[in-house]
Amino acid sequence: MSDIKETILEMIDNGLSALPCFSSDKRPLYKWKKYQNHAPAEYDINKLFEGNKEYDSVCIIAGDVSSNFETIDFDMKGAYYAEWLENVKKISPHIADILIVETSQSGGVHASYRCSEEICGNVKLATKDDKCYIETRANGGLILVAPSKGYSLVQGDYNNIPVLTKEERNMLLNVAWEMDEERKKHRPESKKNSYKCVCPIDDFNECGQIEPLLLDAGWKVFDHSNGDKLYTRPGKDTGTSASYNGTIFYVYTSSTSFDVNQGYNNFQVLCHLQFDGNEGGAKEYLLSKGYGIRTNGVQTEDLLASMGIGQHKPIPAQPKKQKLNRRTSLLPKELLHVPGLIDDIMNFTRDNAYHPNHVMAFGGAISLMSFLLGRKVMDEKGTRPNIYILGLANSSCGKEFPRTINTMILERLGLTHCLGNSFASAEGIEDAMKSTPKLLYQTDEMAEFLEAINMGKDQRYLGIMSHLMQLYTSSSSTMPVRRKAGGETPLPISQPSFTIFGTCVPKYYYQALNERMLTNGFLARFLVLEGYKRTRFNEKAISEIPDYIIRECRFWHTFNPRGDDKGNLEDYNPSPLVIPRSEGCMQAQRNFVDYIHGVMAEFEKPENDDTVGMTLWGRANENASKLALIYTCSNWHNQEHKVITEEAYIWATKVVTCVLNNFMENVHSGAAIEEVVCSMAGKALKAILNEGGEMTRTELKLKIRVSARKMDEIIRELIDNHQIKVTSERTHMTGRTAVSYQAIVGYS
């Protein structure tokens, strides 16, 4: 066994995700990103060394997969390492002595350790002339280590990696941050006035407090370093995103509304967070609060005039946001075509609906096909056809009719006992699945369901959400069933098939979203189909469902993969037909998986840190595989070879990509929730008026129960429309400023 291979296996035994590579490449040339989620097994390493490959280097994937392993990488031949080490020793000599230290082939230096808590992705710690010379290799990052060619250990070894506390790790990173040349260059000098202020801006810069503003905007105090207070940006729980030395607020991240690598004085922070850059409004606000009135004999009116501020000068109105101009469908028409049974059901639905909606008809037909195929077929990877679909459309836009058609078809097949229309409880769903392990739930209550989860009014809804997630992932295995008091342990449900076709009004859907649903994988399981526009009324009388549709649906209902007389719909342990993938399909799938890895790599970058995107795209291949399986079975009798074709999988990837791109754009840009913000703004204004015309930000947020980000959008909307104004006062006990909102106009 080669030394490199033996070292890698030892590292894996010690909890590291280690891989072989060549020093000239500095990273594996084979597909390695799957090992960001799990360490390679000995079998994987043996396969990589097949063919007498003489790798000369070892690399480690940092982060969670390696028990929070992290490296601080000093480039430029390690020019700044000695200074950093000296500063670390001044604070904690013990930490400096236990780090793993090595030199790289380019003369750089690595300092490595593990952290007792989760760590973030790669972070640039210090730069000069736009070139980074100190950075971390952290969660998901790759780093070459000794005994790679050109690498030498100076201190410690990878069989005894020190574990640091969160505070000890932060100390190491903060010392490096203090060495950032760009930060020193651009950071404005702190200046204290030696004279009495006559300008409210100078007065606030000298005496004002910005921490309440930052906390109110979602920033959190993270740590202290060399007299500076360190803050974590909104949306993150740990890590340094900015620092404040009492005068200058300096921002390190590009993931906020502040500019990266820029310093802001107190007034600029106030203006940015509370007045959307409106300096005139911020000045008048400061004057109303007593800042700048120490005039040394200068009349207040003269002072106002010298600053260009009139006592009755209105705050300039901000331009109103444009409403989103929605199209009839956000899915191209060519994607709403699936040869065979799905097209037949979809066309019949559109021809007979009161208000034909192509997208809703598409969603209904896919859902029915998914139900019929449940426990009957699967692909070679074990993917099952159970699918969750959510159709978004406004009232009287054709949401109801596809559900009606599906119900009529199942009535003809004698399968109405397999239908559900509401989520009463997790236990109720479980009991229904025990008697009928294949169900189609069609509901128009998705908005109410999601809103109940968001508001946290009833814990049973959280149980339902968890149960639906479990059902989705248990379709190829078994799902355990709860044991009732005094009863025997029930058998688990084998290969449960649960399909959802939910619909709701778009504004209520986006209003109900919260970060938990977007990042815990629940909404990632749904295909969200958007079709908003109302079509003209169809005067044609509803016709009978054609026999050819019923005949094809009955074929799949009675389809028996085993070929015996019993059938397997009610069998405890069915044996689905395995539908193979063509070579073209497998290549298309490999291409799509590579594309997904590229997308998620962008989301993982520290400057993006997009957990929502990572969660949603994490199930893209699974959803595409389900759709490709359904596409294949839709045209079953017209295929000579019963395989999942390249055409089927490419169609599926286009649908999934289109759906995800639209959804991501709407979530991140806020365009699709514009009308929701407006409706929530009305709700917020009502709440303020009901409390006598004034509420603190904390009281209002508790009243309308929205995220900090959505709260900011609502407040901005109300200010832009001159419906509220911002007021605040310093509390006598803490000296902190409590921000309030005061109604200017009534609500109509």
C-alpha positions in Angstrom: 0.0 0.0 0.0 1.3 3.5 -0.9 2.1 6.0 1.8 -0.5 8.4 0.5 -3.2 5.8 0.4 -2.4 4.6 3.9 -2.4 8.2 5.2 -5.8 8.9 3.7 -7.3 5.8 5.3 -5.9 6.8 8.7 -7.3 10.3 8.3 -10.7 8.8 7.4 -10.5 6.6 10.5 -9.9 9.9 12.5 -13.1 11.5 11.2 -11.7 13.4 8.2 -13.1 13.4 4.7 -9.8 12.9 2.9 -9.1 12.2 -0.8 -6.1 11.7 -3.1 -5.0 14.2 -5.8 -2.0 15.4 -7.7 0.0 18.4 -6.3 0.1 20.0 -9.8 -3.7 20.2 -9.8 -4.2 21.2 -6.2 -7.6 19.5 -6.2 -9.1 16.2 -7.4 -10.0 16.1 -11.1 -12.7 13.5 -10.5 -16.1 14.2 -9.0 -15.5 14.9 -5.3 -18.2 17.2 -4.1 -20.4 14.3 -2.9 -17.7 13.8 -0.2 -18.7 17.2 1.2 -21.7 15.4 2.7 -20.1 12.1 3.7 -16.5 10.8 4.0 -15.4 8.3 1.5 -15.3 4.6 2.5 -12.3 2.4 2.1 -14.0 0.9 -1.0 -14.2 4.4 -2.6 -10.5 5.0 -1.9 -9.5 1.7 -3.4 -11.5 2.5 -6.5 -9.7 5.8 -6.9 -6.3 4.1 -6.7 -7.3 1.5 -9.4 -5.0 1.4 -12.4 -1.9 2.0 -10.4 -2.5 5.7 -10.1 0.4 7.3 -8.3 -1.2 10.2 -6.4 1.3 12.4 -4.7 -1.0 14.5 -2.5 -3.7 14.4 0.1 -6.6 16.9 0.5 -9.1 17.3 3.2 -12.7 18.6 2.9 -13.2 20.9 5.8 -16.3 21.6 7.8 -19.1 19.4 9.1 -18.1 16.3 7.2 -14.7 16.4 8.9 -16.0 17.2 12.4 -15.7 21.0 12.0 -12.1 20.9 10.7 -10.9 24.3 9.6 -7.6 25.7 8.3 -6.4 29.3 8.3 -4.4 29.7 5.1 -1.6 32.3 4.9 -0.6 33.0 1.3 2.1 35.3 -0.1 4.7 32.9 1.2 3.3 33.2 4.7 4.5 36.8 5.0 1.9 37.7 7.7 2.0 34.4 9.6 4.7 35.5 12.1 2.8 38.7 13.0 -0.4 36.8 13.4 1.2 34.2 15.6 2.9 36.8 17.8 -0.5 38.5 18.4 -2.2 35.2 19.1 0.5 34.3 21.7 -0.1 37.6 23.4 -3.7 36.6 24.0 -3.4 32.8 24.4 0.0 31.1 24.2 -1.6 27.8 24.9 -3.7 27.9 21.7 -0.7 28.9 19.6 1.2 25.8 20.9 -1.5 23.2 20.1 -2.4 24.2 16.5 -1.4 21.9 13.6 1.1 24.1 11.5 2.5 23.2 8.1 4.2 24.9 5.2 2.9 24.5 1.6 4.6 24.0 -1.7 4.4 27.7 -2.5 5.9 28.7 0.8 2.5 29.5 2.5 1.5 28.4 6.0 -1.5 26.5 7.2 -2.8 26.6 10.8 -5.4 23.9 11.4 -7.8 22.8 14.2 -11.3 21.6 14.9 -14.1 23.6 16.5 -16.5 22.3 19.1 -19.4 24.0 17.2 -20.5 24.3 13.6 -18.5 26.6 11.4 -19.4 28.6 8.3 -18.0 28.4 4.8 -14.7 29.9 3.5 -14.0 33.4 4.7 -11.5 36.0 3.4 -9.9 37.5 6.5 -7.3 39.9 5.2 -6.7 41.4 1.8 -4.3 43.9 0.2 -4.6 45.5 -3.3 -7.6 43.2 -3.9 -5.6 40.1 -3.2 -6.5 37.9 -0.3 -3.5 36.8 1.8 -5.3 35.3 4.8 -8.4 33.2 4.5 -10.1 30.1 5.9 -10.7 26.8 4.4 -14.0 25.9 6.1 -17.3 24.2 5.6 -17.2 22.5 2.2 -13.8 23.9 1.3 -10.8 21.9 0.1 -7.2 22.1 1.4 -4.0 20.2 0.5 -2.1 19.0 3.5 1.0 17.1 4.5 2.4 14.6 3.5 1.4 16.1 0.1 4.3 16.8 -2.3 6.0 20.1 -1.1 4.1 20.2 2.2 5.9 19.7 5.6 4.5 19.6 9.1 6.1 22.1 11.5 3.9 21.4 14.5 1.3 18.7 15.5 -0.2 15.9 13.3 -3.5 15.0 11.8 -4.0 12.0 14.2 -4.3 14.5 17.1 -6.3 17.5 15.9 -6.9 20.1 18.7 -10.5 21.0 19.3 -11.1 24.7 20.1 -14.1 26.3 21.6 -16.2 28.8 19.6 -14.5 31.7 21.6 -11.0 30.4 20.9 -11.7 30.0 17.2 -13.2 33.5 17.1 -10.1 34.9 18.7 -7.9 33.4 15.9 -10.1 34.8 13.2 -10.4 38.3 14.9 -6.6 38.6 15.1 -6.4 37.9 11.4 -9.2 40.4 10.7 -7.2 43.1 12.5 -4.4 42.6 10.0 -6.6 43.4 6.9 -4.8 46.1 5.0 -7.9 47.1 3.0 -9.8 47.6 6.2 -7.1 49.8 7.6 -6.9 51.8 4.3 -10.6 52.5 3.9 -11.7 52.7 7.5 -12.4 56.3 8.3 -10.5 58.0 11.1 -12.4 58.4 14.3 -12.6 62.1 15.2 -13.9 63.6 18.4 -15.1 67.2 18.3 -13.4 69.5 20.7 -16.0 72.1 20.3 -19.7 72.2 21.1 -21.8 70.8 18.3 -24.2 73.1 16.4 -25.2 70.5 13.7 -27.5 67.6 14.7 -25.4 65.3 12.5 -22.2 66.1 14.4 -24.1 65.9 17.7 -25.4 62.4 16.8 -22.1 61.2 15.6 -20.5 62.2 18.9 -23.3 61.3 21.4 -25.8 59.1 19.6 -26.2 55.3 20.1 -26.6 53.1 17.1 -26.7 49.7 18.8 -30.5 49.9 19.3 -30.9 50.6 15.6 -28.7 47.6 14.7 -30.5 45.2 17.1 -33.8 46.4 15.8 -32.7 45.7 12.2 -31.7 42.1 13.1 -28.0 42.5 13.8 -26.6 40.7 16.9 -23.7 41.4 19.2 -21.2 38.6 18.6 -18.0 39.4 20.4 -15.4 42.0 21.4 -11.9 42.4 20.1 -9.3 45.1 20.9 -12.0 47.5 22.1 -14.2 47.0 19.1 -17.7 45.4 19.4 -18.3 42.7 16.8 -21.7 42.1 15.2 -23.3 39.3 13.2 -25.5 40.2 10.3 -29.2 39.5 10.1 -30.0 35.9 9.0 -26.9 34.4 10.7 -26.4 33.2 14.2 -22.6 33.5 14.6 -19.6 35.0 12.9 -18.2 38.6 12.5 -20.0 40.6 9.8 -19.1 44.1 11.1 -17.3 45.9 13.9 -17.9 49.2 15.8 -15.3 51.2 17.6 -17.7 53.7 19.2 -17.5 56.0 16.2 -17.3 54.0 13.0 -19.4 50.9 12.0 -17.3 48.9 9.5 -18.9 46.2 7.4 -17.1 43.1 6.2 -19.8 41.3 4.4 -21.6 41.8 1.0 -24.7 40.0 2.3 -26.4 43.1 3.8 -27.8 46.4 2.4 -24.6 48.1 3.5 -21.6 48.3 1.1 -18.8 45.8 1.9 -15.5 47.0 3.2 -16.9 50.4 4.0 -17.1 52.4 7.3 -20.2 54.3 8.4 -20.5 57.0 11.1 -23.5 57.1 13.4 -25.6 59.4 11.3 -24.9 57.3 8.2 -26.1 54.2 10.0 -29.3 56.0 11.2 -29.9 57.3 7.7 -29.4 53.9 6.1 -31.5 51.8 8.5 -34.3 54.2 9.4 -34.7 56.6 6.5 -33.7 54.7 3.4 -30.9 57.2 2.7 -33.1 60.3 3.1 -30.7 62.6 4.8 -33.1 65.5 5.0 -35.7 63.4 6.9 -33.0 62.1 9.2 -31.7 65.6 10.0 -35.3 66.8 10.9 -35.8 63.7 13.0 -32.6 64.4 15.0 -33.6 68.0 15.5 -37.0 66.9 16.8 -35.2 64.7 19.3 -33.0 67.5 20.6 -29.7 66.9 18.8 -27.8 69.9 17.6 -29.7 72.6 19.7 -26.5 73.6 21.6 -26.1 76.7 19.4 -24.0 79.1 21.6 -26.3 82.0 20.8 -27.2 81.1 17.3 -31.0 81.1 16.8 -32.5 77.7 15.9 -34.3 79.1 12.9 -31.0 80.4 11.5 -29.3 77.1 12.2 -32.1 75.3 10.3 -31.8 77.7 7.4 -28.0 77.3 7.3 -28.5 73.6 6.9 -31.1 74.0 4.2 -33.9 72.6 6.3 -37.2 74.4 6.6 -39.5 73.8 9.5 -42.4 72.9 7.2 -40.3 71.3 4.4 -41.9 67.9 3.7 -39.8 64.7 3.4 -39.4 64.0 -0.3 -41.8 61.2 -1.4 -40.1 58.0 -2.5 -41.2 56.6 -5.9 -43.8 53.9 -5.5 -42.9 50.4 -6.4 -44.3 48.9 -9.6 -46.7 46.1 -9.4 -45.6 42.8 -10.8 -46.9 42.2 -14.3 -47.6 38.5 -14.2 -48.0 36.4 -17.3 -50.7 33.8 -17.8 -48.2 31.1 -17.0 -44.6 31.0 -15.7 -44.0 27.6 -17.4 -43.5 27.7 -21.2 -46.3 26.1 -23.1 -44.0 23.4 -24.6 -43.3 22.1 -21.1 -47.1 21.7 -20.5 -47.2 18.8 -22.9 -46.8 15.1 -21.8 -47.7 12.6 -24.5 -50.4 10.0 -23.6 -52.7 9.9 -20.6 -51.6 13.1 -19.0 -52.2 15.1 -22.2 -55.6 13.5 -22.5 -56.7 14.4 -19.0 -55.2 17.9 -19.3 -57.0 18.6 -22.6 -60.3 17.3 -21.3 -60.0 19.5 -18.2 -59.2 22.6 -20.2 -62.1 22.0 -22.6 -64.7 21.7 -19.9 -63.5 24.1 -17.1 -65.5 27.2 -16.4 -62.2 29.2 -16.5 -59.7 27.0 -18.3 -56.2 27.2 -16.7 -53.5 25.2 -18.5 -51.1 25.2 -15.6 -53.7 24.0 -13.1 -54.9 21.3 -15.5 -51.3 20.2 -15.9 -50.8 20.0 -12.1 -54.1 18.0 -11.7 -53.2 15.5 -14.4 -49.6 15.0 -13.1 -51.1 14.4 -9.6 -53.6 11.8 -10.7 -50.9 10.0 -12.7 -48.6 10.1 -9.7 -51.4 8.5 -7.5 -52.2 5.8 -10.1 -48.6 4.8 -10.4 -48.0 4.6 -6.6 -46.5 1.3 -5.4 -46.6 0.1 -9.0 -43.4 1.3 -10.6 -40.0 2.7 -9.8 -36.7 3.4 -11.6 -33.4 1.6 -11.1 -32.4 4.0 -8.3 -35.6 3.2 -6.3 -37.3 6.5 -7.1 -41.0 6.4 -6.7 -43.7 8.5 -8.5 -45.2 10.1 -5.4 -45.1 13.8 -5.8 -46.3 17.0 -4.1 -47.7 19.7 -6.3 -48.9 23.2 -5.3 -50.8 25.3 -7.8 -50.9 29.1 -7.4 -53.8 31.0 -8.9 -56.1 33.8 -7.9 -59.8 33.2 -7.1 -62.0 32.1 -10.1 -58.9 31.2 -12.1 -59.6 27.5 -12.6 -58.0 25.9 -9.4 -61.1 23.9 -8.5 -62.0 22.1 -11.7 -58.9 19.9 -12.1 -59.6 18.5 -8.6 -63.2 17.9 -9.7 -62.1 15.9 -12.8 -59.7 13.8 -10.7 -62.5 13.0 -8.3 -64.9 12.0 -11.1 -62.3 9.7 -12.6 -61.6 8.0 -9.2 -65.4 7.6 -8.7 -65.6 5.7 -12.0 -62.7 3.5 -10.8 -64.2 2.9 -7.3 -61.3 4.6 -5.6 -63.0 7.5 -3.7 -61.8 5.9 -0.4 -58.3 6.9 -1.6 -59.1 10.6 -1.6 -58.5 13.2 1.1 -59.2 16.9 1.3 -57.8 18.3 4.5 -54.9 17.8 7.0 -56.7 17.3 10.4 -53.8 15.8 12.2 -50.7 13.7 11.7 -52.4 10.8 13.5 -55.4 11.1 11.1 -53.1 10.8 8.0 -51.3 7.9 9.6 -54.6 6.0 10.3 -55.8 6.6 6.7 -52.5 5.3 5.3 -52.7 2.2 7.5 -56.0 1.2 5.8 -55.1 2.5 2.3 -51.4 2.9 1.8 -51.9 4.9 -1.4 -53.7 8.2 -1.1 -54.3 11.4 -3.2 -54.9 14.5 -1.1 -56.5 17.4 -3.0 -57.0 20.5 -1.0 -57.5 24.2 -1.4 -56.5 24.8 2.2 -52.7 25.0 1.7 -52.5 28.7 2.5 -54.4 28.2 5.8 -52.2 25.2 6.6 -48.9 27.1 5.9 -50.2 30.1 7.8 -51.0 28.0 10.8 -47.4 26.7 10.8 -46.0 30.2 10.3 -48.1 31.7 13.2 -47.3 28.8 15.5 -50.9 28.8 16.8 -51.3 25.0 17.0 -48.4 22.6 17.4 -50.4 19.9 15.6 -49.6 21.6 12.3 -45.9 21.2 12.9 -46.6 17.5 13.5 -48.5 17.3 10.2 -45.6 19.0 8.4 -43.1 16.6 9.8 -45.3 13.7 8.9 -45.7 14.8 5.3 -41.9 15.1 5.0 -41.5 11.6 6.3 -44.2 10.2 4.0 -42.4 11.7 1.0 -39.1 10.1 1.8 -40.5 6.7 3.0 -42.1 5.8 -0.4 -39.3 3.3 -1.2 -39.0 1.9 2.3 -41.3 1.6 5.3 -42.8 4.1 7.7 -43.2 3.2 11.4 -46.7 3.6 12.9 -47.4 4.9 16.4 -48.4 2.4 19.1 -51.8 3.2 20.7 -52.2 2.8 24.5 -52.8 -0.7 25.5 -52.5 -2.1 22.0 -50.0 -4.3 20.2 -47.1 -2.8 18.2 -48.5 -2.3 14.7 -46.7 -3.3 11.6 -45.1 -0.4 9.7 -46.5 0.9 6.4 -44.6 -0.6 3.5 -43.8 1.7 0.6 -46.5 4.3 1.4 -47.5 6.4 -1.6 -48.9 9.8 -0.7 -49.6 12.4 -3.4 -50.6 16.0 -2.8 -52.3 18.4 -5.2 -52.8 21.6 -3.3 -53.9 25.0 -4.5 -54.0 28.5 -3.0 -54.1 32.1 -3.9 -50.5 33.4 -4.5 -50.5 36.3 -2.1 -51.6 34.1 0.8 -49.0 31.6 -0.1 -46.1 34.0 -0.1 -47.5 35.7 3.0 -47.3 32.4 4.9 -43.7 31.6 4.0 -41.1 31.6 6.7 -37.4 30.7 6.9 -38.1 27.4 8.7 -40.3 26.1 5.9 -37.9 27.3 3.3 -34.8 25.7 4.9 -36.1 22.5 6.6 -36.9 20.7 3.3 -40.7 20.9 3.5 -41.2 23.3 0.6 -38.3 21.7 -1.3 -40.5 18.7 -1.8 -43.2 20.7 -3.6 -43.3 21.6 -7.3 -44.9 25.1 -7.2 -46.7 25.7 -10.4 -47.7 29.4 -11.0 -50.6 30.3 -13.2 -52.2 33.6 -12.2 -54.3 35.1 -14.9 -58.0 34.6 -15.2 -59.3 33.4 -18.6 -62.6 34.0 -20.2 -65.7 32.1 -19.1 -66.2 28.8 -21.0 -69.9 28.5 -21.9 -69.5 24.9 -23.2 -71.5 22.3 -21.2 -69.4 19.7 -19.2 -69.3 16.5 -21.1 -68.8 12.9 -19.8 -65.2 11.8 -19.2 -64.2 9.8 -22.3 -64.0 6.1 -22.1 -60.4 6.1 -23.4 -59.3 8.1 -20.4 -61.2 5.8 -18.0 -59.8 2.7 -19.8 -56.2 3.9 -19.5 -56.6 4.9 -15.8 -58.1 1.5 -15.1 -55.1 -0.2 -16.7 -52.8 1.5 -14.2 -55.2 0.9 -11.3 -55.3 -2.9 -12.0 -51.7 -3.1 -13.2 -50.0 -6.0 -11.5 -46.2 -5.9 -11.8 -45.9 -9.5 -10.5 -48.3 -11.0 -13.0 -50.3 -13.1 -10.6 -54.1 -13.0 -9.9 -53.9 -11.2 -6.5 -52.7 -7.8 -7.5 -50.8 -5.7 -5.1 -52.7 -2.5 -4.3 -53.6 -3.8 -0.8 -50.6 -6.0 -0.4 -48.4 -5.3 2.6 -45.2 -5.5 0.6 -45.6 -4.8 -3.1 -43.0 -5.5 -5.7 -43.0 -2.5 -8.1 -42.0 -2.9 -11.7 -38.4 -1.5 -12.2 -38.3 0.7 -15.3 -34.7 1.0 -16.5 -33.1 4.2 -17.7 -31.6 4.5 -21.2 -28.0 5.4 -21.6 -29.1 8.8 -22.9 -31.2 9.3 -19.8 -28.3 8.4 -17.5 -26.0 10.9 -19.2 -28.6 13.6 -19.0 -29.0 12.8 -15.3 -25.2 13.1 -14.8 -25.2 16.4 -16.6 -28.1 17.7 -14.5 -26.4 16.6 -11.2 -23.2 18.4 -12.2 -25.3 21.5 -12.9 -26.9 21.2 -9.5 -23.5 20.9 -7.8 -22.4 24.1 -9.6 -25.6 26.0 -8.5 -25.2 24.8 -4.9 -21.5 25.7 -4.9 -22.5 29.3 -5.6 -25.0 29.2 -2.8 -22.4 27.9 -0.4 -20.0 30.8 -1.1 -19.6 33.0 2.0 -20.7 36.1 0.1 -23.9 34.3 -0.8 -24.6 32.0 2.2 -27.9 31.0 0.6 -29.4 28.2 2.7 -32.8 28.6 1.1 -31.3 28.1 -2.4 -29.2 25.1 -1.2 -32.3 23.5 0.4 -34.6 24.0 -2.6 -32.0 22.8 -5.2 -31.0 19.9 -2.9 -34.1 17.9 -4.1 -34.0 19.0 -7.8 -32.6 15.7 -9.1 -35.1 13.7 -7.0 -38.1 15.7 -8.3 -36.8 15.5 -11.9 -36.5 11.7 -11.6 -40.0 11.4 -10.3 -41.3 13.5 -13.2 -39.4 11.5 -15.8 -40.9 8.3 -14.4 -44.4 9.8 -14.6 -43.7 11.1 -18.2 -42.6 7.6 -19.3 -45.7 5.8 -17.9 -48.1 8.5 -19.4 -47.3 7.2 -22.9 -46.8 3.5 -21.9 -48.7 1.8 -24.7 -47.0 3.8 -27.5 -43.5 2.8 -26.5 -41.8 -0.1 -28.0 -39.1 -0.2 -25.3 -40.3 0.4 -21.8 -37.4 2.6 -20.6 -37.0 6.1 -19.2 -35.7 8.0 -22.2 -33.3 11.0 -22.5 -36.3 13.0 -23.8 -38.3 12.2 -20.6 -35.5 13.2 -18.2 -34.6 16.4 -20.1 -38.2 17.5 -20.1 -38.3 16.8 -16.3 -35.1 18.8 -15.7 -36.5 21.8 -17.7 -39.7 21.8 -15.6 -37.8 21.6 -12.3 -35.3 24.2 -13.3 -38.0 26.6 -14.5 -40.1 26.1 -11.4 -37.1 26.6 -9.1 -35.7 29.6 -10.9 -39.0 31.3 -10.8 -39.5 30.6 -7.2 -36.0 31.6 -6.2 -36.3 34.8 -8.1 -39.6 35.6 -6.4 -38.3 34.8 -2.9 -35.1 36.8 -3.3 -36.3 39.8 -5.3 -39.5 40.1 -3.4 -41.3 40.8 -6.7 -43.9 38.0 -6.3 -44.7 39.1 -2.8 -45.2 42.7 -3.6 -49.0 42.5 -3.2 -48.5 40.5 0.0 -46.4 43.3 1.5 -49.2 45.8 0.5 -51.8 43.6 2.2 -49.6 43.1 5.2 -49.0 46.9 5.3 -52.7 47.4 5.6 -52.8 44.9 8.4 -49.9 46.6 10.2 -51.6 50.0 9.8 -54.8 48.7 11.3 -52.8 47.3 14.2 -51.2 50.7 14.8 -54.6 52.5 14.7 -56.2 50.0 17.0 -53.6 50.8 19.6 -54.3 54.5 19.6 -52.2 55.4 16.6 -48.7 54.5 17.8 -46.8 51.2 18.5 -43.3 50.3 19.1 -41.5 48.1 16.5 -41.4 45.2 19.0 -45.1 45.4 19.7 -46.0 45.6 16.0 -43.8 42.7 15.1 -45.5 40.5 17.7 -48.9 41.7 16.5 -48.5 40.8 12.8 -45.9 38.0 13.3 -43.6 38.4 10.3 -39.8 38.1 9.8 -37.5 41.0 10.3 -36.9 41.2 6.6 -40.6 41.3 5.7 -41.2 43.8 8.6 -38.7 46.2 7.0 -40.5 45.9 3.6 -43.9 46.6 5.3 -42.5 49.7 7.2 -40.9 51.0 4.0 -44.2 50.7 2.2 -46.1 52.6 4.9 -43.4 55.3 5.0 -43.3 55.7 1.2 -47.1 56.1 1.2 -46.9 58.7 4.0 -49.2 56.5 6.2 -46.8 56.4 9.2 -43.8 58.2 10.5 -41.0 57.0 12.7 -40.7 58.3 16.2 -38.5 57.2 19.1 -37.5 58.1 22.6 -34.7 57.3 25.0 -35.7 55.2 27.9 -34.7 56.5 31.3 -33.7 53.1 32.7 -31.4 51.8 30.0 -30.7 54.9 27.9 -31.5 52.9 24.8 -33.7 54.2 22.0 -37.1 52.6 21.5 -38.3 52.9 17.9 -42.0 53.5 17.4 -44.3 54.0 14.4 -47.0 56.7 14.5 -50.0 56.7 12.1 -50.4 59.8 9.9 -53.6 58.8 8.1 -56.5 56.5 8.8 -57.1 53.1 7.1 -59.7 52.8 4.5 
